[in-house]
Amino acid sequence: MIKVTKLNGKTFMLNSLFIETIEAFPDTTITLANGRKYVVKESEKEVVRFIKEYYQSIGLLGSRLVEELDHEE
């Protein structure tokens, strides 16, 4: 789960395993696999960083893979 902030300032936890897309319109919009959309204050890069950190914390990404992904950006 990652912690993100709604535009009204309230934070909530989002299960990042269900994230399908992250876009900026310019507000960052997260679309889940079920089609539900969330508009958040964080930038695309911040959300991606949160996801990487979460995946690493639960053992889905090793530190070596995270470094490789960071170099691709």
Buried (B, 14 or more C-beta within 10 A) or exposed (E): EBEBBEEEEEEEEBEBEEBEEBEEEEEBBBBBEEEEEBEBBBBBEBBBBBBBEBBBEEEEBEEEEBEEEEEEE
